[in-house]
Amino acid sequence: MYTVYAIKSEIDGRIYVGFSSNLERRLKEHNSGKTKSTKGYRPWRLIFKEQCDSRIEARKLEKFYKSGKGKEILKMVP
């Protein structure tokens, strides 16, 4: 089982979208600076998550939320 997630930077409000089989571990990696692409914008806050049954399904959903329309949906989440 995979989880597609979106996190928001408390520094500048940017949104990062990804997926993981272990969401708790992945969020710790983002907030501890182990992820190069998110290191400079810590701390991060989880704003969205959705479970998927397969990696393929999770990847498709991740691509949607990284698209223009998907990002607009995520920007409306407080």
C-alpha positions, 0 to 999 in steps of 0.5 A: 500500500502506498500513500500519495501526500502533499506537504506545505513549507511553513517558511514560504508556503511552497507545496511538495507532492510525493508518494511513499510506502511509509509516510511517517518515515518519509515525513521525518526525512523531509523535516530532518533535512535528509531530502535534498529538494526540501531541505532548505524549506523546513519545517513541513506540514502535511496537508493532504494524503490519499491511500493507493493500492499499487505503486502504479496507481500512486504514481499516476495520482502523484503526477496529477497533483504535480500538474497545474490542475492538481496544484490548484486543488492543493492550494485551496487546502488550508 
